[in-house]
Amino acid sequence: MNPRAKNVEYENPYKLIITFTNGEVKLFDLQPYLAYPVYEPLKNELLCSNAAVKYGTIVWNDEIDIDPDRLYLESKTLNYSS
């Protein structure tokens, strides 16, 4: 089982910075998903920016979510440099 989401921050436009339970911080791009009907409401940036963590994944209004394994596997690791 892959790590689950612990924290999420919205990064304009349509990107999520996700902290996972293993401590990794990754960037997930929502843009490709907006073409699918289930994710179409997220084109509204106000709704999209209200992403929250619930049960180890990202949700919006308790109606839209993304598979937690997909979140982890398709996110890009962020490398912070000083």
MARPAVEX-717587 format. One record per residue (C-alpha): residue in three letters; z, x negated, y negated. Coordinates in pm, whole numbers. Example, Ala and Ser with C-alpha at 12.3 -4.5 7.8 and 13.67 -1.06 7.14 Angstrom:
REM residues 2
<pt code="ALA" c3="780" c1="-1230" c2="450"/>
<pt code="SER" c3="714" c1="-1367" c2="106"/>
This chain:
REM residues 82
<pt code="MET" c3="0" c1="0" c2="0"/>
<pt code="ASN" c3="-93" c1="-127" c2="-345"/>
<pt code="PRO" c3="158" c1="-147" c2="-631"/>
<pt code="ARG" c3="204" c1="170" c2="-832"/>
<pt code="ALA" c3="194" c1="228" c2="-1206"/>
<pt code="LYS" c3="524" c1="179" c2="-1387"/>
<pt code="ASN" c3="413" c1="201" c2="-1752"/>
<pt code="VAL" c3="96" c1="290" c2="-1941"/>
<pt code="GLU" c3="-31" c1="235" c2="-2295"/>
<pt code="TYR" c3="-351" c1="381" c2="-2435"/>
<pt code="GLU" c3="-595" c1="128" c2="-2583"/>
<pt code="ASN" c3="-877" c1="275" c2="-2791"/>
<pt code="PRO" c3="-1142" c1="361" c2="-2680"/>
<pt code="TYR" c3="-1073" c1="502" c2="-2333"/>
<pt code="LYS" c3="-883" c1="207" c2="-2191"/>
<pt code="LEU" c3="-538" c1="195" c2="-2036"/>
<pt code="ILE" c3="-303" c1="-101" c2="-2022"/>
<pt code="ILE" c3="-101" c1="-47" c2="-1707"/>
<pt code="THR" c3="209" c1="-231" c2="-1591"/>
<pt code="PHE" c3="245" c1="-209" c2="-1214"/>
<pt code="THR" c3="558" c1="-218" c2="-1001"/>
<pt code="ASN" c3="483" c1="-578" c2="-898"/>
<pt code="GLY" c3="491" c1="-689" c2="-1266"/>
<pt code="GLU" c3="115" c1="-725" c2="-1309"/>
<pt code="VAL" c3="-37" c1="-596" c2="-1632"/>
<pt code="LYS" c3="-395" c1="-475" c2="-1597"/>
<pt code="LEU" c3="-664" c1="-304" c2="-1802"/>
<pt code="PHE" c3="-832" c1="10" c2="-1665"/>
<pt code="ASP" c3="-1154" c1="136" c2="-1826"/>
<pt code="LEU" c3="-1181" c1="517" c2="-1819"/>
<pt code="GLN" c3="-1531" c1="526" c2="-1972"/>
<pt code="PRO" c3="-1723" c1="545" c2="-1640"/>
<pt code="TYR" c3="-1508" c1="838" c2="-1524"/>
<pt code="LEU" c3="-1580" c1="1055" c2="-1828"/>
<pt code="ALA" c3="-1915" c1="1153" c2="-1673"/>
<pt code="TYR" c3="-1735" c1="1343" c2="-1395"/>
<pt code="PRO" c3="-1642" c1="1706" c2="-1470"/>
<pt code="VAL" c3="-1277" c1="1664" c2="-1372"/>
<pt code="TYR" c3="-1232" c1="1388" c2="-1632"/>
<pt code="GLU" c3="-1448" c1="1544" c2="-1904"/>
<pt code="PRO" c3="-1144" c1="1678" c2="-2099"/>
<pt code="LEU" c3="-1040" c1="1314" c2="-2151"/>
<pt code="LYS" c3="-1330" c1="1271" c2="-2393"/>
<pt code="ASN" c3="-1083" c1="1423" c2="-2637"/>
<pt code="GLU" c3="-906" c1="1104" c2="-2747"/>
<pt code="LEU" c3="-590" c1="1290" c2="-2843"/>
<pt code="LEU" c3="-554" c1="1416" c2="-2486"/>
<pt code="CYS" c3="-662" c1="1081" c2="-2343"/>
<pt code="SER" c3="-403" c1="896" c2="-2549"/>
<pt code="ASN" c3="-127" c1="1113" c2="-2399"/>
<pt code="ALA" c3="-147" c1="938" c2="-2062"/>
<pt code="ALA" c3="183" c1="922" c2="-1877"/>
<pt code="VAL" c3="316" c1="778" c2="-1552"/>
<pt code="LYS" c3="420" c1="1022" c2="-1283"/>
<pt code="TYR" c3="472" c1="951" c2="-914"/>
<pt code="GLY" c3="326" c1="602" c2="-952"/>
<pt code="THR" c3="-4" c1="705" c2="-1106"/>
<pt code="ILE" c3="-142" c1="805" c2="-1445"/>
<pt code="VAL" c3="-154" c1="1174" c2="-1539"/>
<pt code="TRP" c3="-259" c1="1387" c2="-1834"/>
<pt code="ASN" c3="-94" c1="1726" c2="-1893"/>
<pt code="ASP" c3="7" c1="1736" c2="-1525"/>
<pt code="GLU" c3="-348" c1="1852" c2="-1452"/>
<pt code="ILE" c3="-560" c1="1538" c2="-1441"/>
<pt code="ASP" c3="-474" c1="1221" c2="-1251"/>
<pt code="ILE" c3="-634" c1="915" c2="-1095"/>
<pt code="ASP" c3="-578" c1="783" c2="-745"/>
<pt code="PRO" c3="-311" c1="510" c2="-772"/>
<pt code="ASP" c3="-499" c1="273" c2="-540"/>
<pt code="ARG" c3="-813" c1="309" c2="-751"/>
<pt code="LEU" c3="-608" c1="232" c2="-1064"/>
<pt code="TYR" c3="-481" c1="-91" c2="-915"/>
<pt code="LEU" c3="-798" c1="-209" c2="-741"/>
<pt code="GLU" c3="-1040" c1="-133" c2="-1025"/>
<pt code="SER" c3="-823" c1="-265" c2="-1309"/>
<pt code="LYS" c3="-877" c1="-610" c2="-1454"/>
<pt code="THR" c3="-582" c1="-845" c2="-1482"/>
<pt code="LEU" c3="-489" c1="-925" c2="-1839"/>
<pt code="ASN" c3="-425" c1="-1290" c2="-1914"/>
<pt code="TYR" c3="-204" c1="-1337" c2="-2214"/>
<pt code="SER" c3="-228" c1="-1675" c2="-2382"/>
<pt code="SER" c3="-3" c1="-1809" c2="-2655"/>
